């Protein structure tokens, strides 16, 4: 196997079709940062444990450091740069500002993409659900309460505990795979 052989791939990144020639071992994270120039997505642990590299792949949350770029040929990628609508902030971005949901800001792009994916999944119904479903995204500064508040604000969830279903039990949710 020639480690320097490159493979053609096409991705739709933040609404734009892009073509690249990449080696088989290049991660989606490295392609986004080094080849596409989208440095909003951060490299934290590079082992899929911190969530700083979270992007949306076909609308689902993935750790971009754990997936190879060649595996995503033909797919759609949304990074933090693609959340805003032109000059208008995404509601999550505005909520993060309103709730002071970031301090150093290093984890913020991954937190925002993860929150957008969480909302699209439609499984979070309570603040506890939001906390659990966002648990794959670490914040070194400890802004978790404000991050949770921002996500809940966008979702229209109040901070009260879950009431439960007809039988008084909370409806379970599935977390699904982190990787595509």
Backbone bond lengths (Angstrom), bond angles and torsions (degrees), N, CA, C in turn:
res aa  C-N    CA-C-N  psi(-1)  N-CA   C-N-CA  omega(-1)  CA-C   N-CA-C  phi
1 X - - - 1.455 - - 1.527 109.12 -
2 X 1.298 116.05 128.19 1.458 122.44 178.82 1.526 109.51 -84.45
3 X 1.332 116.84 110.44 1.468 120.70 -177.53 1.521 112.73 -66.71
4 X 1.306 117.79 -15.79 1.455 120.90 -178.27 1.525 112.90 -98.85
5 X 1.337 117.18 -3.27 1.460 120.17 178.65 1.528 109.20 -63.28
6 X 1.309 116.04 138.61 1.463 121.00 179.57 1.520 109.98 -111.50
7 X 1.309 115.11 148.79 1.458 122.47 -177.86 1.524 108.84 -121.01
8 X 1.317 117.50 137.47 1.468 119.94 178.32 1.528 110.05 -77.74
9 X 1.314 115.66 134.40 1.466 119.88 174.50 1.528 109.07 -136.95
10 X 1.322 114.27 153.95 1.459 122.05 176.14 1.515 107.12 -123.05
11 X 1.300 115.62 132.89 1.460 121.99 176.24 1.520 108.41 -131.91
12 X 1.303 116.52 149.41 1.462 121.25 169.67 1.525 104.92 -102.15
13 X 1.324 116.20 106.10 1.462 121.48 -175.61 1.527 108.62 -109.73
14 X 1.319 115.30 119.11 1.461 121.66 179.46 1.527 111.97 50.84
15 X 1.331 115.02 41.32 1.460 120.61 175.93 1.516 115.54 85.78
16 X 1.319 118.22 0.26 1.466 121.19 179.86 1.525 110.28 -117.59
17 X 1.330 115.76 133.95 1.457 120.15 176.44 1.516 109.18 -75.08
18 X 1.324 115.58 131.11 1.465 121.36 -178.65 1.529 108.51 -132.93
19 X 1.314 115.19 147.30 1.463 122.00 177.04 1.520 108.89 -121.59
20 X 1.320 114.79 141.91 1.456 120.83 -179.36 1.518 109.52 -140.87
21 X 1.299 115.69 159.01 1.465 123.89 168.60 1.525 104.68 -116.18
22 X 1.332 116.98 116.39 1.465 119.81 -175.45 1.520 111.04 -131.78
23 X 1.302 114.27 151.88 1.455 120.73 173.34 1.531 108.35 -76.22
24 X 1.307 116.26 154.98 1.461 122.08 -173.58 1.531 112.84 -60.10
25 X 1.317 118.06 -27.28 1.463 121.42 -174.11 1.529 114.03 -91.39
26 X 1.323 119.01 -0.74 1.465 122.14 -177.32 1.528 110.04 -74.93
27 X 1.325 116.37 126.74 1.461 119.82 178.68 1.520 110.70 -77.89
28 X 1.308 115.47 160.34 1.459 120.26 175.93 1.525 109.82 -60.69
29 X 1.320 117.51 -38.52 1.463 121.66 178.08 1.527 111.23 -58.40
30 X 1.322 117.07 -49.48 1.465 120.39 -179.08 1.520 111.26 -65.12
31 X 1.335 117.49 -37.63 1.457 119.40 177.17 1.526 110.67 -62.60
32 X 1.332 116.80 -45.34 1.466 120.30 -178.78 1.525 111.19 -62.22
33 X 1.324 117.11 -46.38 1.466 120.89 -175.82 1.529 112.91 -75.51
34 X 1.337 116.14 -47.69 1.459 119.72 -170.29 1.521 114.44 -91.83
35 X 1.319 117.55 -30.60 1.463 119.95 -176.76 1.526 111.99 -102.88
36 X 1.341 117.40 -37.44 1.470 120.34 -178.34 1.525 111.75 -92.28
37 X 1.339 117.39 -11.00 1.465 121.00 178.17 1.516 114.07 72.00
38 X 1.330 117.47 20.78 1.465 122.01 -179.74 1.525 108.60 -100.43
39 X 1.319 115.45 86.70 1.464 120.82 -172.83 1.522 113.45 -88.42
40 X 1.328 117.55 5.47 1.463 119.50 175.66 1.516 111.16 -64.25
41 X 1.315 117.39 -37.95 1.455 122.09 177.14 1.526 107.55 -70.79
42 X 1.318 116.66 124.55 1.468 121.04 -172.65 1.519 112.56 -99.42
43 X 1.319 114.87 149.13 1.456 122.05 171.83 1.515 106.57 -98.21
44 X 1.316 115.54 110.43 1.460 120.10 -179.50 1.510 109.66 -99.46
45 X 1.313 116.01 -87.93 1.464 120.77 -176.35 1.523 112.62 -90.06
46 X 1.328 118.03 -22.12 1.464 124.03 -177.00 1.530 111.54 62.19
47 X 1.337 116.99 22.37 1.462 122.28 179.41 1.524 112.28 -133.55
48 X 1.339 117.91 10.26 1.464 121.43 177.86 1.512 114.86 74.60
49 X 1.321 117.70 19.97 1.454 119.66 -176.16 1.523 114.82 -107.39
50 X 1.343 118.00 -11.66 1.469 118.19 -174.55 1.521 114.14 -112.49
51 X 1.330 119.05 -22.94 1.453 121.93 178.16 1.517 115.48 82.29
52 X 1.334 118.86 0.47 1.469 120.45 -179.26 1.527 111.66 -62.63
53 X 1.316 117.30 -24.15 1.464 121.82 -177.11 1.522 113.21 -95.65
54 X 1.321 118.33 10.69 1.462 121.57 -176.21 1.524 111.17 -60.82
55 X 1.330 115.26 129.70 1.459 123.54 172.85 1.527 106.67 -132.79
56 X 1.318 115.74 171.91 1.462 120.50 175.33 1.522 108.20 -100.97
57 X 1.303 116.79 125.57 1.455 123.30 177.83 1.522 106.54 -114.68
58 X 1.321 115.40 110.94 1.465 120.89 -173.06 1.529 110.36 52.52
59 X 1.333 115.64 37.87 1.458 122.08 176.50 1.514 115.48 84.69
60 X 1.318 118.20 -4.21 1.471 121.21 -178.99 1.525 109.84 -107.08
61 X 1.326 115.75 146.81 1.459 121.77 -179.40 1.520 111.07 -71.72
62 X 1.328 116.27 131.34 1.462 121.13 174.75 1.521 109.58 -140.09
63 X 1.303 115.33 151.65 1.463 121.40 170.60 1.519 105.53 -85.53
64 X 1.320 116.95 109.46 1.460 120.47 -174.39 1.526 113.25 -68.67
65 X 1.329 117.60 -15.15 1.465 119.77 177.51 1.522 111.74 -77.59
66 X 1.328 116.94 -14.22 1.463 120.28 -176.37 1.521 113.96 -104.26
67 X 1.310 117.91 2.30 1.454 119.56 -179.99 1.525 109.55 -123.00
68 X 1.302 115.66 139.41 1.459 120.62 179.88 1.525 109.91 -80.70
69 X 1.309 115.89 141.79 1.465 120.99 -178.37 1.527 111.37 -59.35
70 X 1.333 117.75 -40.85 1.467 120.10 -177.49 1.532 111.96 -63.76
71 X 1.321 117.21 -24.95 1.465 120.80 178.56 1.522 112.04 -72.42
72 X 1.316 116.96 -16.06 1.468 120.74 -174.68 1.529 112.67 -104.03
73 X 1.314 117.12 13.22 1.456 121.94 179.15 1.532 109.77 -51.33
74 X 1.333 116.06 127.13 1.459 121.53 177.96 1.511 115.33 86.53
75 X 1.320 117.64 -1.37 1.460 120.76 -177.13 1.529 112.16 -94.16
76 X 1.327 114.67 168.46 1.463 121.65 178.87 1.526 109.90 -105.56
77 X 1.327 115.64 130.28 1.463 122.11 -179.05 1.523 108.41 -118.69
78 X 1.324 115.38 132.64 1.466 120.59 173.10 1.518 107.49 -119.22
79 X 1.330 115.49 123.81 1.457 121.77 176.41 1.513 108.39 -104.94
80 X 1.306 117.12 177.67 1.459 120.55 179.20 1.526 110.83 -58.51
81 X 1.325 117.45 -32.10 1.460 120.69 178.73 1.525 111.71 -65.39
82 X 1.323 117.18 -24.29 1.455 121.65 -178.01 1.513 114.71 -92.74
83 X 1.332 118.26 -2.06 1.463 120.17 -179.47 1.524 112.14 -72.91
84 X 1.322 117.00 -39.73 1.464 120.97 -177.55 1.524 109.97 -68.83
85 X 1.318 115.79 155.49 1.455 122.09 177.06 1.525 107.47 -107.48
86 X 1.329 115.56 90.55 1.466 119.41 -175.32 1.520 109.82 66.30
87 X 1.329 115.54 -125.24 1.463 120.21 178.79 1.530 112.25 -86.14
88 X 1.330 117.11 -9.23 1.460 120.83 -179.80 1.512 111.36 -86.42
89 X 1.314 116.01 131.27 1.457 120.64 179.50 1.526 111.33 -69.73
90 X 1.309 115.48 149.22 1.464 121.71 170.42 1.528 106.41 -65.67
91 X 1.329 118.89 146.73 1.470 119.96 178.82 1.530 113.78 -52.55
92 X 1.329 117.51 -34.09 1.471 119.88 177.65 1.520 110.98 -67.16
93 X 1.321 116.92 -40.93 1.459 119.67 178.81 1.525 110.31 -61.19
94 X 1.336 116.58 -43.04 1.458 119.85 178.99 1.525 111.04 -66.27
95 X 1.326 116.63 -39.55 1.465 120.26 178.77 1.522 111.21 -64.99
96 X 1.332 118.25 -37.30 1.461 120.70 176.70 1.526 110.10 -62.00
97 X 1.311 116.92 -38.35 1.467 120.52 176.63 1.521 109.86 -67.69
98 X 1.322 116.80 -49.54 1.467 121.75 -177.48 1.529 112.58 -59.77
99 X 1.331 116.22 -37.14 1.467 121.44 -175.75 1.530 112.87 -95.94
100 X 1.330 117.59 3.70 1.457 122.08 -177.29 1.535 110.10 52.07
101 X 1.349 114.62 51.28 1.464 121.71 -172.53 1.524 113.73 -89.99
102 X 1.307 116.40 23.10 1.462 119.34 175.39 1.518 108.39 -151.33
103 X 1.319 114.96 151.54 1.455 119.59 175.78 1.518 108.08 -122.03
104 X 1.312 118.26 -79.01 1.473 118.26 178.53 1.521 110.54 -73.69
105 X 1.330 117.74 -27.38 1.452 122.23 176.59 1.511 115.60 88.31
106 X 1.321 118.04 -3.89 1.463 119.16 -175.97 1.524 112.14 -64.14
107 X 1.309 117.69 -39.84 1.461 120.87 -178.15 1.522 112.72 -84.73
108 X 1.326 117.43 -11.84 1.463 121.77 -170.92 1.531 113.65 -56.34
109 X 1.334 121.37 -45.75 1.461 118.84 179.34 1.530 112.93 -58.19
110 X 1.320 116.65 -44.04 1.462 120.28 177.69 1.511 112.00 -66.43
111 X 1.327 116.76 -39.28 1.466 120.76 177.93 1.530 109.91 -62.15
112 X 1.338 117.00 -43.94 1.466 121.08 -179.07 1.529 111.47 -64.25
113 X 1.316 117.17 -45.59 1.467 119.87 178.98 1.521 110.88 -65.41
114 X 1.318 116.77 -40.68 1.458 120.01 178.18 1.526 110.78 -63.46
115 X 1.323 116.86 -42.21 1.467 120.64 179.28 1.521 110.81 -64.86
116 X 1.331 117.72 -39.64 1.470 120.74 177.80 1.525 110.04 -62.64
117 X 1.334 116.44 -41.83 1.459 120.46 177.01 1.517 111.96 -65.78
118 X 1.322 116.35 -41.70 1.461 121.32 178.47 1.530 110.33 -58.65
119 X 1.318 117.02 -44.97 1.465 120.97 -179.84 1.532 109.80 -63.98
120 X 1.324 117.20 -43.30 1.464 120.99 179.85 1.527 111.66 -63.97
121 X 1.331 117.30 -33.48 1.467 121.17 179.25 1.513 111.32 -65.49
122 X 1.328 116.79 -31.33 1.460 121.34 175.86 1.518 116.06 70.52
123 X 1.313 118.20 21.48 1.460 120.40 -178.00 1.521 113.75 -98.60
124 X 1.317 118.13 -19.24 1.469 120.76 -177.88 1.527 108.98 -81.52
125 X 1.315 115.33 125.49 1.459 120.53 179.77 1.523 112.24 -120.97
126 X 1.331 115.63 -15.23 1.465 120.44 -177.55 1.527 109.32 -135.70
127 X 1.322 114.80 169.45 1.452 119.74 174.78 1.520 112.03 -61.93
128 X 1.323 116.74 -35.98 1.461 120.12 177.20 1.527 111.12 -64.25
129 X 1.340 116.60 -38.91 1.465 120.20 176.74 1.524 110.31 -62.06
130 X 1.334 116.36 -44.72 1.466 120.59 179.65 1.520 109.59 -59.27
131 X 1.327 117.16 -47.17 1.462 120.57 -179.92 1.529 110.69 -59.45
132 X 1.318 117.82 -45.25 1.463 121.73 -178.54 1.531 111.45 -66.19
133 X 1.326 117.12 -45.27 1.456 120.87 -175.57 1.532 113.21 -76.38
134 X 1.315 117.41 -14.68 1.472 121.82 174.74 1.526 111.15 -98.94
135 X 1.331 118.38 4.46 1.466 121.20 -172.43 1.525 113.48 -67.67
136 X 1.312 118.89 -13.11 1.461 121.03 177.15 1.518 113.69 -80.79
137 X 1.327 116.65 -2.11 1.463 121.54 179.82 1.524 108.55 -112.74
138 X 1.328 115.78 113.74 1.454 120.74 -178.21 1.522 111.20 -91.16
139 X 1.340 115.06 148.46 1.467 121.94 176.44 1.518 106.98 -128.02
140 X 1.320 116.09 113.68 1.464 120.69 -179.01 1.517 112.30 -63.93
141 X 1.326 116.77 -27.88 1.468 121.21 -176.06 1.522 112.74 -85.29
142 X 1.318 117.93 -12.13 1.456 120.79 177.94 1.520 114.20 78.90
143 X 1.316 118.02 33.66 1.469 121.42 -179.75 1.528 111.91 -86.64
144 X 1.319 117.51 22.10 1.458 121.59 -176.44 1.531 114.08 -54.35
145 X 1.331 120.17 -45.54 1.476 118.75 -179.38 1.532 112.23 -60.95
146 X 1.320 117.12 -38.97 1.462 120.16 -179.89 1.535 111.06 -72.81
147 X 1.323 117.64 -36.11 1.469 121.09 177.24 1.520 108.93 -63.55
148 X 1.320 116.06 -47.24 1.468 121.26 178.57 1.522 109.95 -59.78
149 X 1.318 117.13 -44.18 1.459 121.43 179.51 1.533 110.95 -61.26
150 X 1.317 117.59 -42.51 1.467 121.42 -179.95 1.528 111.34 -63.18
151 X 1.330 116.82 -44.76 1.467 120.74 179.85 1.531 109.53 -64.88
152 X 1.311 116.31 -44.05 1.462 120.25 179.56 1.532 110.90 -63.02
153 X 1.319 116.68 -37.31 1.468 120.92 179.07 1.525 110.25 -60.61
154 X 1.323 117.25 -46.05 1.461 121.26 -179.64 1.528 110.82 -66.65
155 X 1.323 116.42 -36.13 1.458 120.65 -178.74 1.526 112.74 -80.23
156 X 1.321 116.59 -12.83 1.458 119.82 -177.71 1.516 113.09 74.35
157 X 1.324 116.27 29.30 1.467 122.03 178.87 1.520 108.29 -98.03
158 X 1.340 116.59 134.49 1.463 117.59 173.64 1.526 108.27 -88.51
159 X 1.306 117.17 171.21 1.458 121.52 -173.74 1.509 115.05 -85.38
160 X 1.334 117.71 11.17 1.466 120.36 -178.08 1.530 110.48 -76.66
161 X 1.347 116.88 151.46 1.465 120.30 177.20 1.522 111.08 -62.85
162 X 1.332 115.79 157.27 1.459 121.40 -179.69 1.521 110.72 -64.15
163 X 1.326 116.13 141.42 1.465 122.30 177.77 1.523 110.80 -82.35
164 X 1.312 117.16 -29.42 1.457 120.97 -178.07 1.510 110.82 98.35
165 X 1.322 116.09 170.26 1.461 122.13 -179.39 1.514 111.10 -84.73
166 X 1.339 116.37 -160.81 1.453 121.77 -178.88 1.523 112.02 -58.50
167 X 1.325 116.10 -36.68 1.463 120.10 -178.55 1.525 112.36 -90.76
168 X 1.339 116.37 8.12 1.460 120.57 179.04 1.510 114.12 84.20
169 X 1.346 117.28 -2.35 1.468 121.07 179.95 1.520 109.40 -98.55
170 X 1.303 114.65 144.30 1.459 121.01 178.08 1.528 109.65 -70.36
171 X 1.331 117.14 136.42 1.449 121.81 178.54 1.523 108.90 -70.02
172 X 1.348 117.71 124.75 1.474 119.41 -179.58 1.525 110.96 -72.00
173 X 1.335 115.80 158.48 1.459 120.67 175.29 1.510 107.71 -126.28
174 X 1.313 114.61 164.14 1.454 120.14 177.95 1.518 108.10 -111.28
175 X 1.306 115.84 139.88 1.466 119.19 -178.83 1.510 111.94 -86.46
176 X 1.304 119.04 -28.39 1.455 121.47 179.51 1.524 111.45 70.37
177 X 1.309 115.84 176.62 1.457 119.98 -178.60 1.528 112.26 -74.94
178 X 1.306 115.92 148.75 1.457 121.08 176.06 1.522 109.17 -81.44
179 X 1.302 116.43 -30.81 1.466 120.94 -179.23 1.515 110.07 -97.65
180 X 1.313 114.49 153.01 1.474 119.19 176.23 1.498 110.48 -76.02
